Amino acid sequence: MLPKEKAMEVLEAYDLTKSYRSAAQLSGVDHHTVARLVAARAVGAELAEEPALRSKVAEAFADKIVEWIDHSGGRVRADVVHDKLVAMGYEGSPRTTRRVVAALKAAHRRDRHRTYKPWITEPGAWLQYDFGVGPVIDGLATILFCAWLAWSRFRVIVPLADKSLPSVIAALDQTFRILGASAPTYVLTDNERTVTDRHIAGIALRNQVAVDVSRYYGITIATCVPYDPESKGGSESSVKLAKADLVPTCYNLRDDYRSFAELEAACAEVSAGLNARVHSVTRKTPDEALVVEREALHAIPDAPYTAAFGESRTVSWSATVSFRGARYSVPDRLAGGEVWVRASAAEVVIVSGEGSRSTEVARHRLVGPGQASIAEEHYPGRRGRDPLHRVPKAANPSEAAFLSLGEGAKLWLVEACATGVRRVEARMAEAVTLAALHGPCTVDAALQTAAMVGRFAEGDLGSIIVHGAASAARAPGASPEHSLAAGTAMWSALGDSASDSDTDDGDGDEGEARP
């Protein structure tokens, strides 16, 4: 069966040459085809009309071919049909079989073609969302959450680390905030496990958390009918656009993303570009249409739904929580309490509190099972508990008197104990006595020097103090008797000579120097 354009080309070639064979050579078809088209035009018949079965041999097997086409849902190949027909005694050529199978397949599609009823939307009624495979960042796969407000055609693209329920609720909440802290009446999505537990007699059994979310935001969550593109085509089209613009390919020449924040910025940029473009159906931009549709949307609570923060975890007395087999630290004031934990790309976000009182308390890089991520700032004032960094703490008045000398005393005690010095208490008492004579600052500096050079023997501290005092006394300058410099004494005579030369000797040559 020739297309109508090709048929007109064949007839044009015939009108030019008035020869079946010449027209066939010019148009690249058989001369019998030219004759058939000329005859059909002469009687006013449809030019593209062509009998499905052009051979009596093939017509005898037509019912069997139709049966195979129906059984395969219109997908069986013509070469497979030809092999089966040959085994049954068919004597036609493969070319004839291909033509017959093509014609019967077209008839099969016409008879079983689905007719869709157009979906007419109204302002503030429907929002659809779907998921697409996002780019890989640092070896971690991402998900593109694509929402589509049906009437205004407004699109929102949010990157996610996974399709878990907390992530989906957080993306929905973010979408509602972008729409102006408002939501439509219905939200349509696929039959995901986050929304539908299972089907009973074709009816979707809702997830209990999804029901709680719908009540919190005042929406009705609906799941689409399988194989019904008219009901969810908008969100699927949004997924195609998002993947085409955001996933790096050789077609869009986009570079790989270095961080999840960079992907978030790219999603916001692509969404803004789509919403600022004039839509081919509404003849206005989605941004303009959203201004009108906002009047039909209803307000949502100020705080996100609690499950959007993640999974509930109890903080252990070591101020850590367990998430996906790993441990993450939180501020020690939260020990024994409850927090919310969720994964966001390559990070773990921990939130404390509920509703409007919720605050983010910690953020860690995601680590593998059996590992831990501990932040030092979560344990203030607990450095002394570190076995490698013990801090001296006085247990009696004599120890307190020694440690009160300063940081040098603390350093001396740590180094002395690590060295295994004997009679440490006697050295400490000696330092307190010397502090009464030379002052705490001087003794503390001497203790720091002793700790640095490893001088812990009896009398070492006194020697360092005496040496320091002698060095300070010599510091202003060296004695002229022990100096190797030539000095400036010889210049004193020059001053006297200059004075004599400047005196008036009465000869009238005032001011001239004598040799």
BAKOL-688207 format. One record per residue: x, y, z of N, C-alpha, C, O in turn; residue in one letter. Coordinates in pm, whole numbers, plus 50000, padded with zeros to 5 digits. Example, Ala and Ser with C-alpha at 12.3 -4.5 7.8 and 13.67 -1.06 7.14 Angstrom:
BEGIN
513194943150780512304955050780513204967050780514244966850846A
512854977550708513674989450714512905000350787513415011450804S
END
This chain:
BEGIN
500854988250000500005000050000500895012450000501705014450090M
500735020649897501545032649886500925044149964499695045149970L
501735052750023501185064950082500585073849975500915072849857P
499695082550018499015091149921500005100349850499835103249732K
501025104949922502015113649858502765106349748503035111949642E
503115093649776503815085749675502905082749556503355082649441K
501635080349583500695077649474500555089849383500495088449261A
500515101749442500435113849360501705115849279501645120949167M
502845111949335504105112849260504095103349141504585106849033E
503555091449160503475081749050502565087048939502905086048821V
501425092448976500485097748876501085109848804500855111648684L
501835118048877502485129448813503505124748710503635130748603E
504245114048742505215108548646504515102648524505005103548412A
503355096548548502615090948433502075102148344502125101048221Y
501545112848404501045124048324502145130548242501885136248136D
503375129548292504505135448221504975126748106505345131948000L
504975113548125505535104348025504485097047943504765092647832T
503265095747995502185088147931502615073647904502155067547807K
503485068347991503965054547977504045048348115504595054248208S
503465036048126503515029148256504955026248298505325028648413Y
505745020948205507115016948241508005029148267508825028948359R
507845039748187508655051848210508285058248343509165062748417S
506995058748375506575064348503507085055748619507445060948724A
507105042348599507615033548704509095035948729509545035648844A
509875038348620511305040948638511535054348710512435055448793Q
510725064348678510885077448741510495077248888511135083948970L
509475069948922508975070049060509495058449144509285058349265S
510155048649083510735037649159509745027149203509945021049308G
508675024849126507705014449159507555005149040508145007348935V
506754994849058506484985448950505494991648851504634999648889D
505614987748721504704993548621503274988848642502334995548599H
503084977248706501734972748738501084982048841499884984648836H
501884986948934501364996349033500925009348965499905015149001T
501715013848867501335025848793500005023748722499125032348725V
499865012048659498615009248588497435008748683496355013848651A
497615002848801496515002048897496095015848945494905018748958R
497085024748974496755038049022496065046348914495145053948943L
496515044748788495875052148678494445047448660493545055548636V
494225034348670492865029048656491975033548771490805036548751A
492535033848894491745038249008491365052848996490265056849033A
492295061048943491965075248925490895077248819490075086348828R
490925068648719489955070148610488525067648657487595073648604A
488335058748755486975055648803486655063148932485585061248989V
487585071848978487335079649098487485072049228486895076049328G
488255061149231488455053149352489555059249439490295067949395A
489635054549564490655059149658492015054649607492225042949577E
492955064249598494255061049540495055051549628495765042849578L
494925053149759495705044649850495055031349876495625022949946A
493875029349822493165017049848493835005649774494125006849655E
494064994749841494744983249783494224970749851494114970449973E
493914960649776493394948449838494424942449934495614942049904P
493934937650049494834931750148495454918950096496634916450122A
494734911050024495234898449972495274899349820494234900049754L
496454899349765496604900649621496874887249555497104886549434R
496854876749633497154863549578496134853549630495834853249750S
495604845549542494664835249584495344824949673494684818849757K
496674822949655497394813449740497424818549884497194810949977V
497694831749902497724837450036496324838450095496144837150216A
495324840750009493954842150058493454829250122492614829750213E
493944817950077493524805150134493994803450278493414795750354A
495064810650316495614809550452495294822050536495874823850643F
494404830550489494144843150556493624841150698494044848150789A
492714831850716492154829650851493224825550950493224829851065D
494154817050904495224812550993496144824151028496584825351142K
496434832750930497294844350957496624853651058497284858651149I
495324856051042494584864451136494614858551276494724865851374V
494524845351286494574838751417495904841051485495954843651606E
497004840051409498334842251466498514856951508499134859851611W
497984865951428498104880151461497324883251589497804890551676I
496114877651601495324879951722496004873951845496024880051952D
496574861951829497214855251941498444862851990498744862752109H
499154869451899500364876951936500084891551969501004899251998S
498814895351965498494909251992498974918551883499244930351909G
499084913551759499524921651646501024923551639501484932851574G
501814914751708503264916651713504044906251633505254907851617R
503404895751582504124885251513504814890651389504274899251319V
506034885551361506784890051245506354882751119505894871351126R
506514889251004506084883350877506944871350840506434861850781A
508254871350874509094859850839508694847450918508784836250868D
508244849551046507764838251125506484832651065506304820551059V
505604841351021504364836850956504664829250829504034819150800V
505644834150752505974827550626506504813350650506134804050578H
507374811650750507904798350779506784788750820506784777150779D
505844793550899504724784950939503844781350819503354770150808K
503644791150731502804788350613503474778450519502814769750462L
504784779650502505504770050415505364755950469505204746450393V
505434754550602505264741250662503864735750639503644723650644A
502914744650614501534740250589501214738850442500074736350404M
502244740550355502034738850212501874751650134501454751350018G
502184762850195502054775750126503134776950020504294773350044Y
502774782049902503694782849790503984797249749504654799549648E
503484807049823503724821049790505134825449826505854818449897G
505504837149777506834842749802506844850149936505794854149986S
508034851949995508124859850120507614874150102507054879850195P
507804879949982507334893549959505814894249968505264903650025R
505144884249911503674883849919503224882150063502234888150104T
503934873950139503574871750280503724884750359502874887750442T
504794892350334504984904750406503854914550378503374921250469R
503434915550252502364924650217501054920650285500334929150338R
500754907650284499504902850342499514905050494498514909550550V
500634901750560500724903350705500624918150743499974921550842V
501264926850665501174941150695499744946250685499304953950769A
499034941950584497644946350567496754941150679495904948450729A
496934928550718496104922750824496454928650960495574930051046L
497714932150982498084938851107497434952651116496964956551223K
497414959951005496774973151006495294971951037494734980051111A
494634961650980493224959351011493034955651157492044959551219A
493974948051214493914944151355493994956551445493254957651543H
494904965851412495044977951493493804986751482493384992751581R
493214987751364492014995951348490854990451430490084998151488R
490714977351433489594971251505489754972451656488754972951728D
490964972851704491194972651849491784985751903492314986052014R
491714996151827492255008951870491425014651984490195015151978H
492145019252094491455024952209491085039352182491865046952124R
489905043052224489445056852212489455063252350488875057852445T
490105074552362490235081252490489285093152498489095100552401Y
488715094752615487885106452638488765117752689489515115952785K
488695129352626489555140452670489305143752817488175143452865P
490405147052886490335150353028490275165353041491265172153017W
489135170653079488945184953095489185188653241488475184053330I
490195196953264490555200653401489885213853440489375221153355T
489905216553569489375229053621490365234653721491135227153780E
490345247753743491335253753833491235248353976490135246754030P
492395245554034492465241254172492035226954199491845223254314G
491885218954095491355205354114492455194854123492495187254220A
493355194254025494255182854015495725187054012496105196953949W
496535179054082497985179454071498475165154051498035156154122L
499355163053955499895149853927501395149853956502065160053941Q
501905138353998503355137254015503815123353975503085113553987Y
505045122853928505645110253885507145111153910507655121753949D
507865100153888509285099453916510055095853790509565088453705F
511265101153780512165097653672513555094853726513915099553834G
514325087153651515695083853693516575096053669516665101053557V
517205100853776518055112653768519505109253744519845097553726G
520375119253743521805116953720522475110353841521925110353951P
523645104853819524445098653925525465108953975526205114753896V
525495111054107526395120754168527275113654269526765108154367I
528575113654247529535106954337529165092254357529275086954467D
528725085754250528385071654257527025068554315526665056854325G
526255078754354524935076754412523865080954312523915091854256L
522875072154289521795075054197520795084754261520605084554382A
520175092954180519185102454229517855100254157517785093454055T
516805106054213515455105054158514945119154131515175128354209I
514245120854018513625133653985512135132854014511405125453948L
511685140554112510265141654145509685152754057510095164254066F
508715149153972508145158653876506645160153903505885150653888C
506245172153944504835175153972504305184453863505045192453806A
502985183153833502345190653725500965194953770500095186453793W
500755207953784499445213353818498625214153690498955221753598L
497545206153683496905203153556496365215453483496635217053364A
495615224153551494945234953479495935245453429495845249753313W
496855249753513497805260053474499035254553403499825262253349S
499205241153403500375234753341501675238853411502745238853349R
501585242253539502765246353615503535234053658502945224453709F
504865234153638505705222453667506675225353780507205236453792R
506905215253863507875215853973508755203453966508245192253960V
510065205453967511025194353961511895194954086512555205054112I
511885184154164512635183454289513495170954288512965160054267V
514815171954309515655159954315515545153054451515455159654554P
515545139754450515455131854573516575121554575517135117854472L
516895117254696517885106554711517265092854690517955083554648A
515975091354720515275078754703513785081554695513345092954702D
513005070854680511545072154672510885067254800509755062354797K
511575068454912510975064555038509865074255076509775085255022S
509015069955168507865077955206508265091655262507655101555222L
509245092755352509635106155399510095115355287509785127255287P
510845109855190511325118055079510165122954993510145134454950S
509185114154968508035118054886507195128754957506765138354895V
506975126955087506195136855162506915150255164506295160755149I
508235149955182509005162455181508925169155044508835181455036A
508965161254935508855167154801507475173054777507345183654717A
506435166154825505085171554812504935184654890504365194354840L
505465184755011505395196955092506135208455024505655219755023D
507305205554967508055215954896507285220954774507315232854744Q
506595211754705505795215754589504665225154630504425235354565T
503985221754739502895230354786503435244154826502775254254803F
504635244554887505205257554924505515265854799505325277954799R
506005259254693506305266454570505035271954506505055282654445I
503925264654521502655269254466502045280754547500975285854513L
502725284854651502215295754733501635291154864500655296854912G
502235280654924501735274955050500265271055036499455273455125A
499935265054923498555260854896498575247854817499595244254758S
497435240954817497355227854755496015226454682495055233254717A
495955217654580494695215254511493825205254586494165201054697P
492725201554526491815192054590492315177854578492255170254675T
492805174054460493205160154434494675159754392495185168754325Y
495345148954434496715146254393496725132254332496375122454398V
497135131354206497105118754131498515113654112499415121254077L
498715100754134500035094654117499875080154076498765075054062T
501015073454055501005059154024500715051154151500625056654261D
500565038254132500295029354245501595025254314501945013454318N
502295035254366503545032754437503255026554574502165027954628E
504265019554628504115013554761503975024154869503435021354977R
504455036154842504325046854939502885051854950502545058755046T
502035048354853500645052854852499675041154863498685042054935V
499945030254791499035018854785499715006454840500795002654795T
499075000054939499614987554993499394976054897500334968654866D
498174974454849497834963854754496454966854696495794976454736R
496024958454601494714959954539493814948254579494244936754584H
492594951454607491584941354640490414943354544489714953454548I
490214933254457489144933954357489264946554272488274952854236A
490504950154241490734961854157490684975054230490844985454167G
490454975054361490374987154441491674988654519492124979254585I
492275000654513493555003054580493355004854730492545013054773A
494114997154809494104998554954495195008454993496385005654974L
494815019855046495745030655074496685027555192496315020755287R
497895032655181498845032355291498345041755400497895052955372N
498405037355525497855045155635498555058555650497905068655679Q
499865058855630500585071655640500155081055529500035093055550V
499905075555409499435083855299498065089955331497785101355295A
497225082155398495925087355439496095098755540495405108955531V
497025097055636497275107655734497815120155666497455131355704D
498675118455567499225129855494498115137355421498075149655423V
497215129955355496125136455282495225144355376494755155155340S
494975139055496494155146455593494875158855644494255169155666R
496185157755663496945169055716496935180755617496765192255658Y
497125177855488497175188455388495805191455326495695200555244Y
494775184055364493455186655311493305182855165492605189755090G
493945172055122493895167654984493345153454978493255146555080I
493005149054859492605135254834493625129054740493775133454626T
494325118654787495325111954704494635100854625494005092054682I
494755101454493494175091554403495275085154320496295091354291A
495055072654283496015065554199495375063254063494185060354053T
496185064453958495665064053822495275049853782495735040053841C
494405048953682493995036153626495125031053537495665038853459V
495505018353547496585013153463496295014953315495165013453270P
497345018253240497285019853094496265030553053495515028752957Y
496255041553127495345052453093496175065253082496235073153176D
496825067352966497735078752953497045092252962497685102152996P
495735092752931495055105552934494985111153076495015123353095E
494895102353176494705107253312496015112053376495975120353467S
497175107053330498435110753393499495114353289500695113353316K
499055118353173500015121753068500815134153098501965135253054G
500235143753173500955156053203502195153853285503255159353253G
502115145753390503285143253474504315134753400505515136553417S
503845125353316504795117253239505525125853137506715123753112E
504835135553080505505144852989506515153453065507575156653012S
506185157053188507135164853271508385156853299509495162253300S
508225143753323509385135153347510285134753223511505135553235V
509685133653105510475133452982511265146452965512445146152930K
510605157652990511285170452976512405171853079513485176753048L
512145167453202513155168553308514375160053276515515164653290A
514155147853234515275138953201516055144253081517285143253077K
515345149852982516035154952864516915166952897517955168952834A
516505175052994517255187253025518235185753140519205193253147D
518015176053230518815175353352519805163753354520875165153413L
519485152553291520395141153292521465143353185521115144953068V
522745143653221523795146253122523815135653011523945123753039P
523675140152888523745131452770524525138752662524895150352676T
524775131552553525465137752440524535147052362524985154452274C
523235146852396522295155652326522215169452391522165179452320Y
522215170052524522125183152589523485188852630523575200352674N
524555180752615525925185352644526075190752785526895199552810L
525305185552879525405189953018526505182053089526625169953072R
527315189153169528405182653243527855175153363526725177453407D
528665166053416528275158753536528185168253655528885178453661D
527315164853748527125173253866528165169753972528475158153996Y
528695180254034529705178154138529115176354275529775171154365R
527875180654295527235179654425525725179254406525195182654300S
525035174954513523575174554509522995188654506521945190954447F
523675198054570523205211954567523225217554425522355225454388A
524215213554347524265218054208523095212454128522545219354042E
522715199954156521545194154089520275201454131519405203954048L
520145205054260518975212454305518855225854233517765229954194E
519985232654215519955245554144519565243653998518835251753942A
520065232853936519705230253796518215226953781517585231253685A
517655219453876516215216253872515375229053883514385230653812C
515775237953973515045250553987515135258953861514165265453822A
516295258753797516475266553674515625260953560514985268553487E
515615247653544514825241553438513325243853462512585246753369V
512895242453588511475244753620511075259153586510015261453528S
511925268653622511615282653592511535285053443510685292753397A
512405278553365512355280153221511095274453159510505280453069G
510665262653208509435256553155508205264853191507285266053110L
508185270453310507015278053354506965292053293505915298453295N
508075296753240508085309853175507845308953024507795319152956A
507705296752972507495294752829506005294552798505215288852874R
505605300652687504195300852647503765286752608504385280352524V
502675281852671502175268452645501405268252513500695277752480H
501555257352437500935256652305499415255352311498735258452214S
498885250752424497435248752435496765261152496495795266252440V
497275265752608496635277052677497025290552619496355300552646T
498105291052539498585303452478499035313852581499035325852552R
499425309252699500005317952800500975309852884500955297552881K
501805316652958502805309653038502155303453161501175308753213T
502705292153210502195286453335502305295953453501475295353544P
503305304653454503405314453564502185323453567501655326553674D
501735327853450500555336353444499295328753484498425334053554E
499205316153437498015308253471497955304853619496875303653676A
499135303253681499155299853824498585311153909497955308554012L
498785323553866498225334853941496715333753950496115336854053V
496085329153840494635327453839494235315153920493255315653994V
495005304053906494615291653973494825292354124494175284954197E
495725300954171495945301854316494665305454390494495301754506R
493785312554325492535316454390491655304354420490785304954507E
491855293354347491055281354369491755271154457491165260854490A
493005273554496493735264554584493435267954729493015279054761L
493645258154817493405260454960494735260555035495705254254993H
494765267855147495985269455224496345256455296495475248155324A
497625254755326498125243055397498745247755529499025259655543I
498965238655624499585242655752500975248755732501645246155632P
501385256855828502675263555820503845253855829504875256055764D
503715243355907504795233755927504555221355842503405217555820A
505625214955792505455202655716504905191355804504975191855926P
504365181255738503915169455810505125162655873506195161955812Y
504945157755994506085152656071506825141555999508055140856006T
506115132855928506785121655860507715126355751508565118755705A
507575138955708508485144155607509895145655661510855146555583A
510045145755794511365146955853512135133855849513345133855869F
511475122755825512155109955816511605099655912510425099655946G
512485090755955512115079856043512435083356188513435089956216E
511575079056279511775081956421512875073156479512935061056453S
513755079256557514845071956621515015077056765514825088856794R
515385067756854515695071256992517185073957006518005065856962T
517545085157068518945088757087519505081057205518935081357315V
520605074057184521225066357292521915075757388522055087657361S
522365070357503523045078557602524455082357558525125090157625W
524905076957446526165081657387525925092657285526825096357209S
524675097957283524295108957193524465105157046524955113056967A
524065092857011524105088356872522785081656837522055076956925T
522495081156707521325074156656521795064256550522805066356484V
521045053556536521365043356437520455045156316519235046256330S
521065045556198520305047356074520985039555963522125042255927F
520255029655909520765021155801522065014255839522985013055757R
522145009855963523305002356009524495010656052525505005056094G
524405023756041525515032556082525085041256199523885042356228A
526055047456267525765055956383526135070356350527165073056286R
525285079656394525495093856372525285101256503524355098356578Y
526165110956530526085118256657525105129856647524855135256540S
524545133456762523665144956777524125152656900524895147156979V
523705165056920524085172157044523745164257168522665158457177P
524665163857265524505155257382523295158757467522855150557549D
522745170757451521545174357527520325166357483519315166057554R
520385159657365519255151957314519325137257356518465129357316L
520325133457434520475119557474519225114757548518735121457639A
518725103157507517535097457568516235102257507515175097557547G
516285111657412515075116957349514795110557214515395100457177G
513855116657140513455111857009513825122156903513665134156924E
514315117456789514625126156676514125119556548513725107856547V
514155127256438513755122256306514985121956217515765131456215W
515155111056144516335109256060515885105755919515005097355900V
516485112255820516205109055680517465111355597518345118955637R
517525104755483518645106355391518285116655286517185116455230A
519215125655259519045135755155520295135555070521325141255106S
520185128854954521335126854865522435119454942522205108454991A
523615125354953524725118755022524835123055167525875121055229A
523765128855222523795133755359522675127555441521675122755387E
522855127655571521835123355667521425135555747522255142055811V
520135138655743519595150455812518835145855936517975137055927V
519135151656050518505148056177517755160156229518325171056242I
516455158256259515575169056302515005165456438514655153956464V
514905175456525514315173756658513055182056668512975193056614S
512055176756738510805183956756509775180256650510065172656558G
508585185656665507505182956572506825195956533506815205856607E
506245195556412505475206956364506315219556354507455219156308G
505745230656398506425243556389507615244456484508445253456469S
507725235456581508845235756676510005227256629510995225856702R
509925221556512510985212856463512185221156418512025231756359S
513365216156447514615222656407515615212056366515635201056420T
516435215456270517495206356227518635207256328519135218156357E
519055195756381520075195756486521405190056438522435192756501V
521415182456331522675176656285522545173056137521455170156088A
523685173156070523755169055930525095162255909526145168155934R
525055149755863526275141855844526345136855700525335135955630H
527545133655659527715126855531527345112155549527725105855648R
526615106755453526145092855461527335083355461528195084155374L
527375074255559528435064255569527815050455558526605048855568V
528665040555538528195026955518527835019955648528155024855756G
527185008355638526825000655757528064997055839529124993955783P
527924997655971529024994556060529965006256084530865005156167G
529775017456014530645028956033529935039356120528765037756155Q
530645049856154530085060356240530575073956193531685075256142A
529735083956211530085097856183529845105756311528705107956351S
530935110056373530865116856503531405130956486532505132856434I
530635140856531531045154856526531515159256665530815157156764A
532695165256672533265169356800532415179956870532335180256993E
531765188556790530985199356853529765194056927529155201357005E
529395181556904528255175856975528605171557118527725167657195H
529895172157154530345167857288531195178857350532395176857371Y
530615190457381531415201357440531845197857583531085191957660P
533075201657615533575199457751533885185057785534045181757902G
533965176457685534235162357714535555157757654535765145857629R
536445167557631537725163857573538565155457670539345146957626R
538405157657803539165150057901538835135357902539595127357958G
537735131757842537385117457837538135110157728538055097857719R
538865117557647539645111457541540925105657601541685113057663D
541205092657584542415086857645543695092757590544735091857656P
543665098557472544865104457416545025119157453546085125057430L
544005125157510544055139257547543465141057688542425147457705H
544125135257786543665136457924543945150457976545015155957953R
542975156158045543105169558102543265168258254542425161758317V
544315174158313544505173058460543335179358535542835189958497P
542925172758642541825177558725542225175358871542505164058912K
542235186158948542725185459087541815176959173540585177959164A
542425168359257541665159959348541905163659494541215158359582A
542865172759523543135177059660543705191259655544025196059546N
543845197959769544325211959769545715213859712545965223759644P
546635204359737547995205959685548005205259532548725212859467S
547225196159475547135195259329546475207759271546885212759166E
545465212859341544795225059293545755236859295545725245159204A
546595237959399547555248959408548555248159292548935258459236A
548975236159257549945234759147549295237959013549875245358933F
548105232558988547455234758858547015249158840546825253658727L
546835256458951546425270358939547535279258885547295290858851S
548775273858876549885281858823549655285358676550095295958631L
548985276658600548715279858460548805267658370548915256358417G
548775270258239548795259558140550135252458137550205240558106E
551205259658170552515253258173552585242458278553215232158257G
551935244758393551915234758499551155222258454551575211058482A
550055224358386549285212858337550085204958235550095192658238K
550755211958144551575204958044552715197358111553015186058071L
553355203558214554465196758284553985184058350554675173858345W
552795184358413552275172658482551975161458384552275149858411L
551365164858268551045154558169552315148158115552395135858104V
553325156358082554575150958027555345143058131555935132758100E
555345148058255556085140958360555475127258386556195117358400A
554155126658392553515113658416553735104158299553915092158319C
553715109658175553945101058060555375095758057555625085058003A
556315103358116557725099158119558015089458233559015082258230T
557145089158332557355080158445558245086058553558995078658617G
558195099058573559065105758671558645101758812557455101058842V
559635099258898559375096059038559305108959121559835119359081R
558655108159235558525119259328557925131659259558415142859276R
556855129359180556195140359109555575150059208555605162159187V
554985144759317554345153659414555345163259477555025174859503E
556595158359502557625167059560557995178259463558185189659505A
558105175059336558415185359235557285195559228557535207559212R
556015190959240554875200059236554905209459356554645221459342M
555215204059474555315212559593556455222559579556315234059621A
557585218359520558705227459496558275238959404558675250459426E
557475235859302557025246259209556125256359279556205268359252A
555265251659369554385260759443555225269859532554945281759543V
556275264259596557145272359681557895282859600557995294359642T
558425278759482559145288259397558225299259346558655310559326L
556915295759325555965305859277555765316759380555505328359345A
555885313159508555755323359611556945332859610556805344359652A
558135328459563559325336659559559455344559430559785356359432L
559205337859315559455344059184558175348159111558255354859008H
557025344259163555775347759096555225336159014556005328658955G
553905334459008553315323158934553625323258785553825312658726P
553675334958724553925335658579555315330558544555495323158447C
556305334658626557665330158600557795315158616558415308458532T
557205309658722557285295258744556495287658638556935276958594V
555345292858596554555285958494555315285458362555285275258293D
556005296458326556795296458203557965286458215558295279558119A
558575285858334559675276358354559165261958346559845253258291A
557985259258400557415245858390557135242058245557365230658206L
556655251558166556395248658025557695245457952557745236257870Q
558755253157983560065250357922560585236657963561125229257881T
560425233358091560895220358140560145208958073560735198658041A
558855210758052558075200257986558505198457841558515187357789A
558855209657776559235208857634560595202457614560805195357516M
561545204957707562905199557692563115186857774564195180957769V
562095182657850562215170157925563065171258049563775161758082G
563025182658121563795184558244562865182558362562095191558397R
562935170558425562025167358536562785163658664562165159758763F
564115164658664564895160558781564815171258891564345182358869A
565295167459011565295176759124566255188159096567395185759056E
565825200459116566645212259094566565217658953567025228758928G
565985210058857565905214858718565045227358708565375236558633D
563945227658781563035239058771563715251858822563585262458761L
564455250758937565165262358990566245267258895566445279258880G
566945257758829567985261658734567405269258616567985278958569S
566235264658569565605271358454565175285358492565275294658412I
564685286958617564265300358661565455309658672565395321058627I
566575304758731567775312958745568345316558610568735327958586V
568405306758520568945309358387568085319558313568595328158241H
566765318358332565885327958266566085341958320566045351658244G
566295343058452566505356258510567825362258462567885374258432A
568895354058453570185358958405570105363258260570695373358222A
569395355858179569235359358037568495372358023568805380557936S
567495374458109566725386958103567595398758143567425409758090A
568535396558238569415407558282570385411458173570705423258160A
570855402058094571805405057987571145409557859571815413757765R
569895408757854569185411357728569325425457676569415426857554A
569355436657761569395450257705570615452957621570475460357524P
571805447657646572975450257563574205443357620574185439057735G
575285442357541576515435657584577495445957639577435457757604A
578425441357726579425450157787580435454557681580835446357598S
580875467457680581835472157579583185465157592583885463557492P
583555460857715584835454157731584905440857659585975436557615E
583755434257649583745420957586583225421457445582925410957387H
583115433557386582585434657250583715434557149584785440257173S
583475428157036584455427556927584285439056830585075440256736L
583285447656850583075458856758584125469656781584625471156893A
584465477056679585505487356687585075498956775585925505756832A
583815501356787583325512256871583375525656799583765526456683G
582965536056871582895549456810583715559656887583525571656870T
584665554656974585465564057054586355572756967586585584357001A
586855567456857587755574956770587065587056707587715596556665M
585735586456702585035597756638584915609756731584545620656687W
585235607856858585115619256950586135630256920585835642056935S
587355626456876588385636256841587965644856723588285656656717A
587255638856630586795646356514585875657556554585865668156493L
585105655156654584205665756700584965677656754584615689256729G
586055674656831586855685556887587545693456778587615705756785D
588065686356675588745693056565587815702156492588185713256453S
586615697556473585645705756401585335718256479585135728856420A
585295717156615585015728956697586125739156683585875751156670S
587425733856685588555743056673588565750056539588875761956531D
588225743056436588275748856302587225759556284587375768656202S
586145758356362585075768156347585355781056427584595790656415D
586455781356510586755793356591587455803956506588205800756414T
587195816556539587815827856466589225830356519589375832756639D
590325829756432591695831956475592175846156443593345849456466D
591305854456392591655868556371592245871456237592505883156210G
592495861756148593115864756019592085867755913592435870155797D
590855867555950589825870855852589315859055775588325860355702G
589945847355788589445835455715588495827755805588755816455846D
587405834255834586465828355928585725816955863585225818255751E
585675805955931584895794455882585675785255794585105775255749G
586945787655764587715778555680588465768555767588995772555871E
588525756855733589205746355809590675746355774591065748555659A
591505743855879592935743155855593335728855825592675719455868R
594405727355750594885713755723595555707755844596015696355838P
END
